[in-house]
Amino acid sequence: MTDKSIYRQPARPEDPDAEYLTVQETAWIMRCSVNTIRRRLLALKRGGTLGRRILVSRADRQALYAAAVSNRRQQVLKRPPEATPVHP
């Protein structure tokens, strides 16, 4: 039986600007977990099917990055305003 934990670990790509990268290499570039990349690909309706090796194209990586940035902006905007101290 093979050890499948390598599929859950981000891996440094040989060429970060290659046309296609694996999910593990994409996770290493975007500094997040492999599961995060897989979830985002499913949310964007991109990527492969279950049981197949998933390669992420350069265009898909740009879409992932744009979605992550917009999600981050929404989280910042949803934060409640900090309470201002009341001075007597």
C-alpha positions in Angstrom: 0.0 0.0 0.0 1.3 3.4 -0.9 1.6 6.4 1.5 -1.0 8.9 0.3 0.1 11.7 2.7 2.3 13.1 0.0 -0.9 14.2 -1.8 -1.9 16.4 1.1 1.4 18.3 1.4 2.2 21.4 -0.7 5.2 20.8 -3.0 7.7 23.2 -4.5 7.3 23.3 -8.3 10.3 23.1 -10.6 8.9 26.0 -12.7 6.4 28.2 -10.8 5.4 29.8 -14.1 4.6 26.6 -15.9 1.4 26.3 -17.9 0.0 23.5 -15.7 0.8 22.7 -12.0 -0.4 20.0 -9.7 -2.7 20.9 -6.8 0.2 20.4 -4.4 2.4 22.8 -6.4 -0.4 25.4 -6.6 -0.9 25.2 -2.8 2.8 25.8 -2.3 2.7 28.9 -4.5 -0.4 30.3 -2.9 0.8 29.4 0.6 -2.3 27.5 1.6 -3.3 23.9 2.1 -4.0 21.4 -0.6 -7.5 21.0 0.7 -8.1 24.7 0.3 -7.1 24.6 -3.3 -9.4 21.7 -3.9 -12.3 23.4 -2.2 -11.7 26.6 -4.2 -11.5 24.7 -7.5 -14.8 23.0 -6.7 -16.4 26.4 -5.8 -15.2 27.8 -9.1 -16.3 24.7 -10.9 -12.8 24.1 -12.3 -10.4 21.2 -11.9 -10.5 17.5 -12.5 -12.8 14.7 -11.4 -12.6 12.6 -8.3 -9.9 9.9 -8.5 -7.9 11.7 -11.2 -4.8 13.8 -11.0 -5.8 17.4 -11.0 -3.7 19.9 -13.0 -4.3 23.6 -12.5 -3.8 25.8 -15.5 -2.3 29.3 -15.3 -5.7 30.8 -16.0 -7.3 28.7 -13.2 -4.5 29.9 -10.8 -5.3 33.5 -11.7 -9.0 32.8 -11.0 -8.1 31.2 -7.6 -6.0 34.1 -6.7 -8.6 36.7 -7.7 -11.3 34.8 -5.7 -9.0 34.6 -2.7 -8.3 38.3 -2.8 -11.9 39.3 -3.2 -12.9 36.9 -0.3 -10.2 38.5 1.8 -11.6 42.0 1.1 -15.1 40.8 2.0 -13.9 39.4 5.3 -12.2 42.8 6.1 -15.3 44.7 5.2 -17.5 42.4 7.4 -15.5 43.1 10.5 -17.3 45.1 13.1 -15.9 48.6 13.6 -13.5 48.8 16.5 -15.1 50.3 19.6 -13.9 53.8 20.2 -12.9 54.5 23.7 -15.3 56.9 25.6 -13.5 59.7 27.3 -15.2 61.6 30.1 
